[in-house]
Amino acid sequence: MDKFYVTTPIYYVNDVPHIGHAYSTIIADTIARYHRLNGAETYFMTGTDEHGQKIEQAAANKGKSPKQYADEISAKFKELWDEFEISYDYFIRTTDESHKLTAQLAFEKMYEKGDIYKGEYEGFYCVSCETFFTQTQLLDGGCCPDCGRPTTVVKEESYFFALSKYEDALLKWYEENDECIVPKGKKNEVVSFVKGGLKDLSITRTSFDWGVKLPKSLNEPKHVMYVWLDALINYLTTLGYAQNDAKMRFWDYTTHIVGKDILRFHAVYWPAFLLSLGLPLPKRIAAHGWWTKDGEKMSKSKGNVVNPHLAAQTYGLEAFRYFLLREVPFGQDGDFSERALVERINSELANGLGNLLSRTVGMSAKYSDYEIKQSGARELYNAELNEAKTHINAALSSLEGLSTNRYLEEIFKIVALANTAIAKYEPWNLIKQGEKDKANALVALCANLLSRIALLLAPAMPRTADKIATTLGFSIDTNSFNRLILKDELISFKASQTAALFEKVEDKQAFSPATTVQAEPQNEEQADEISIDEFAKCLIKAGTVLECEAVEGSEKLLKFKIDLGEKEPRQILSGIAKYYTPNELIGKQVCVLANLKPRKIMKQLSQGMILSAKDDDGKLTLLSTPTKVQNGAIIG
């Protein structure tokens, strides 16, 4: 494939990024990096979906305009993807003027074709899902079948898209294109839905104003586009559809990465819109599953929603990427367990991959002054090289099919193969026995296997791959990929000393606030009641800040020494650097949750939590007592 276009969903700006958003984006980033490395001209887009009644209501609740609110949340997504070094080519916002023009052009073309007509709509609308339902689809009590929230009856003038017209064409597409929707089980669900009969789709609203207006040619100023029509058109806006941009050459090579909850919109509505526009349908629509936390559904009220920024900050971005891609088969639901993450870091990344690199470099230093010559490796260790080639082919095939867990599993079989070869052939004994050539050939085998591992890992763990390549003295690029992966060449290396790739995580906590967002504020009717005995378990003390400094390598963490009236000051890390400078906090008395289990953040021990509160404007204030009290005084 000489071209490749991959998209994430554009994320709805009703809330800040969570692990599901990160998962979609990291998958898309991985396959985009892979296709670039394999020499394909690649285009990768992501962005935010910013219209609709839900956004209008959320903004009003914050006392802000919809655009002001959307600006703030969209910025959080872009900041996180930039922090994660996501290699997107385009970040779209549906409030961009170029997108509004594209959506209006598409609407006009479908209208002129006769696929859009005016009528009146009456039905049940879920604001949260931005979706209409018939009465037979509702749960008991008139609730949304997707999210369980109450729906409202909507009766208003509307424009409709003739979705029913495309029922047969969609079924034909599904039948003739085996992998147009993956995994297979999700495709079967879509086919079943369409075979149940399609009804024409209401695609405009008049009861609110926050959306893309209809084309001026229709002279309908009170109508705005249905948010899903507006949102899906973004995939064309990105390529310059309205301007007949040269980037439209990528459209024939489209892969959409989506969550399973929005598959229907992408696999039914979107192809029908494209058929109406006379455009080719996507090559593949890939739907992944949801994430739970330690076996429980994530909920802000429970305070167990995994914050991707904090998780990556605590355990390292590369380890976080590895865990998400490795832990669960694509399409299935996954569970985010910090214990499982720590196990993978320690056993696979530190003991497996990191140990292989340090052993290989160490042997090259002892046996050949870091010069690693490939001579003899093929002749002496051909069986190992052939086995590695089998795993390489399986890894490539798995990644092409979006089976990221199998792709990484095959790579780490090569890691295990190399480590086993060292144990089996015992190069230190070969040196003692005077068989230095065999020992050096084994080092060359390991170095060549490591080079292949690095190239294969580069899409998923780019920093790690670069560290391995730098240590061995070769480049992660298309030329190396062609030579070492596709042509299976052996090369020589000039290695250098290196620090450990991964450090073991010693604090094996099963749950830590270090990776989760705070529970959302609740009123008395919403909050789960607890007993006085449960509250008594929280030991909150007053303490004075003795020292405060920024944490090297982090833009958000501050490191405190706090006097809690104990023998030694407590060291506590807190992510509040954007709100305070270290100097203004020294001498301040704060409230500390003192019996929180210690945890490591960026390899430094944190022995408690400084309590704070944030208002609707995002201003954060550290909690304290009205007047200064003795350090160690119990608050409760």
C-alpha positions, -999 to +999 in steps of 0.1 A: +000+000+000+016+033-011-009+055+007-027+053+040-053+076+058-061+069+094-086+088+116-095+087+153-130+097+162-132+134+168-138+136+206-168+153+220-159+183+242-184+176+269-155+164+292-118+162+294-097+133+279-100+099+295-084+065+289-108+056+261-098+086+241-061+078+247-066+042+236-082+052+203-055+078+196-026+055+205-039+028+183-042+052+154-008+067+161+008+032+162-006+022+128+002+056+113+038+053+124+040+017+111+028+027+076+052+056+075+081+033+085+070+009+058+073+036+032+036+045+027+026+081+022+005+085+054-020+110+066-033+109+102-060+131+117-077+136+150-096+165+166-127+175+185-165+175+179-179+207+193-215+212+183-249+200+197-274+206+224-253+188+250-224+213+245-248+242+246-262+230+279-228+222+294-215+257+285-246+273+300-241+253+333-206+268+335-218+303+326-199+304+294-207+306+257-206+273+238-175+285+218-157+296+249-164+262+266-154+243+234-122+262+231-112+252+266-119+215+263-105+212+228-073+227+240-070+200+267-072+173+240-046+189+218-023+195+248-025+159+258-019+145+224+011+169+220+024+158+254+020+121+243+039+130+211+010+118+189+021+120+153-010+135+138-009+155+106-041+175+112-061+184+143-096+194+133-122+213+152-158+213+140-160+250+148-133+257+122-147+278+094-133+254+068-153+226+083-186+246+084-182+253+047-175+216+039-205+204+059-227+230+041-213+218+007-220+182+015-255+190+027-262+210-005-250+181-027-271+155-009-301+179-011-296+185-048-295+147-054-329+144-038-316+125-007-326+153+017-362+165+021-382+186+045-408+172+070-417+171+106-401+149+133-416+136+164-397+112+185-376+105+216-343+123+218-314+116+241-294+147+247-264+128+261-261+105+230-273+131+206-296+104+191-332+098+183-351+066+192-385+052+185-407+043+214-401+005+209-364+011+213-366+028+247-360+011+280-386+011+308-395+046+318-387+061+284-349+059+289-322+058+263-313+022+253-276+032+250-269+053+281-299+047+303-307+084+308-342+098+303-352+110+268-374+139+259-401+140+233-392+162+204-416+175+178-403+200+154-398+208+117-368+189+103-349+180+072-345+142+067-319+121+050-332+092+029-313+066+048-338+039+038-329+044+002-294+030+009-304-001+028-297-026+000-265-008-011-251-010+025-259-047+028-242-053-005-211-034+007-209-054+039-213-087+019-187-079-007-160-064+016-151-089+042-130-065+064-150-033+059-160-036+095-138-053+121-139-073+143-162-098+126-186-098+156-192-061+154-198-064+116-224-090+123-242-066+147-242-039+121-256-062+094-283-074+117-293-038+125-295-028+089-315-060+080-340-049+106-349-020+084-336+015+081-358+046+086-350+080+072-329+101+095-338+135+109-307+156+102-316+191+114-328+207+146-346+240+154-349+238+192-313+250+198-288+271+179-253+257+186-246+239+153-236+244+117-262+264+098-277+251+066-265+264+032-277+299+024-293+286-007-320+268+014-329+300+033-335+282+066-318+303+093-336+285+122-322+251+113-288+237+124-274+204+113-278+172+133-245+169+152-236+135+138-240+147+102-218+177+110-192+155+129-188+127+103-181+152+075-149+162+093-131+132+077-136+150+044-129+185+057-095+172+068-085+163+033-098+195+018-129+181+001-145+215-003-115+229-021-108+198-042-075+196-024-047+172-035-050+155-001-082+139-013-059+113-029-058+097+005-095+091+007-093+057-012-071+044+016-092+052+047-092+034+080-115+048+108-106+038+144-137+042+166-151+030+199-178+004+198-204+028+211-202+049+179-199+021+154-235+025+141-229+061+132-197+052+113-208+019+097-244+028+088-250+066+086-215+076+073-214+051+044-249+062+034-238+098+033-208+089+012-229+069-012-251+100-016-221+121-022-208+097-048-176+090-029-158+056-023-166+040+010-138+035+037-115+005+034-120-004+070-140+008+101-124-007+132-143-007+165-124-013+198-139-021+232-142-002+264-120+000+295-129-008+331-108-001+362-100-031+384-131-049+371-155-020+377-171+004+352-154+037+354-174+065+369-165+100+380-188+097+410-166+067+421-134+086+414-120+056+394-118+072+359-082+066+347-066+099+338-042+091+309-019+121+317-015+109+353-011+073+344+017+081+319+033+105+343+033+079+370+046+049+350+061+064+319+045+071+286+062+042+268+050+017+294+015+032+293+013+028+255+027-007+258+001-017+283-029-004+264-018-020+232-007-053+248-033-060+274-065-066+254-073-081+220-086-055+196-124-052+198-127-067+233-132-048+265-101-044+287-094-038+323-069-012+335-052-027+366-022-010+380-010-043+393-011-058+358+007-027+344+034-030+370+038-067+362+043-060+325+068-032+333+088-055+355+087-088+337+085-078+300+100-044+297+127-044+325+136-081+328+129-090+292+137-062+268+159-040+291+179-069+303+185-082+267+199-048+257+222-044+287+235-080+283+242-076+246+260-043+251+279-056+281+291-086+262+302-065+232+322-043+256+340-073+271+346-093+240+351-068+212+354-032+226+317-025+215+324-036+179+298-061+168+306-078+135+278-099+119+302-125+104+294-160+115+260-152+129+240-167+100+261-198+098+262-206+135+227-194+146+205-198+115+178-217+134+173-188+158+172-163+129+146-184+110+125-186+141+128-149+146+117-144+110+085-164+117+077-141+146+085-110+125+060-121+098+034-128+124+039-095+141+036-076+108+004-095+098-011-089+133-005-051+131-019-049+096-050-065+110-050-042+141-044-070+165-020-049+185-018-074+214-007-102+192+017-079+174+035-071+206+033-107+218+052-118+187+078-091+192+084-103+228+088-138+216+119-126+198+130-110+230+126-143+248+143-161+219+174-139+222+176-142+260+172-180+257+200-182+232+223-164+257+214-189+284+217-219+260+251-211+244+267-194+275+290-170+256+311-165+288+321-202+287+327-200+250+353-172+258+369-194+284+371-223+260+389-202+234+359-200+210+358-162+209+344-162+173+313-182+184+308-158+214+310-127+192+287-143+166+262-148+194+265-112+204+259-103+167+228-125+167+214-107+197+223-073+183+205-081+150+175-095+168+175-063+189+176-042+158+146-060+144+128-057+178+134-020+178+121-015+143+090-035+150+085-017+183+090+018+168+053+023+160+041+014+195+071+026+216+090+052+195+112+065+224+122+030+234+130+020+198+152+051+194+171+043+226+179+008+213+189+021+179+211+048+194+228+023+217+235-001+188+244+027+163+218+023+136+187+043+125+150+037+128+139+046+092+124+031+061+158+020+047+166+000+079+130-014+079+135-026+043+169-041+049+164-057+083+127-065+084+117-071+048+149-084+033+162-100+065+197-087+061+223-090+089+244-059+097+273-050+120+271-024+148+292+000+169+275-001+203+278+023+232+272+023+269+236+029+279+214+034+309+187+009+318+158+010+293+132+005+321+135+006+359+115-019+379+085-005+398+090-015+434+057-002+448+032-027+435+000-009+445-032-024+431-050+010+431-037+045+434-051+080+431-020+087+411-038+076+379-074+086+385-094+117+383-111+132+413-147+122+419-170+149+404-188+172+428-222+159+438-253+172+456-268+154+486-292+135+464-264+122+441-238+113+467-234+078+481-237+079+518-210+066+540-209+058+577-190+078+604-168+047+608-158+048+571-150+086+573-130+079+605-106+059+584-093+091+567-066+107+588-063+143+578-036+164+595-025+200+594+011+206+583+035+233+574+054+233+541+091+234+549+105+229+514+090+230+479+106+225+445+097+216+409+102+179+399+128+176+371+112+163+339+076+173+349+058+205+341+031+199+367+046+182+397+059+199+428+078+181+456+071+191+492+087+185+526+059+190+551+060+190+589+031+170+602+043+170+638+061+137+633+098+127+638+106+134+601+090+156+575+069+139+549+078+140+512+047+145+491+043+151+454+014+171+440+005+181+405-002+218+412+028+235+395+005+254+371-013+270+400+015+278+424+052+286+424+073+268+450+084+299+468+049+311+476+041+278+493+070+276+517+057+283+552+020+278+542+000+254+564-020+228+544-043+199+550-029+165+542-045+130+539-018+114+560-028+077+560-029+073+522-007+044+510+027+057+498+032+055+461+059+063+435+054+091+410+081+096+385+104+073+406+100+095+437+081+085+468+050+104+478+038+099+514+003+115+514-020+138+495-023+176+498-060+184+498-073+211+474-105+224+458-111+237+423-139+260+413-159+262+380-133+286+365-105+261+370-089+280+399-073+257+425-070+265+462-051+244+488-072+236+518-061+250+551-075+260+585-089+296+591-061+302+617-028+284+621-029+253+643-002+230+657+014+208+630+000+173+632-034+186+645-061+161+634-088+176+611-122+159+612 
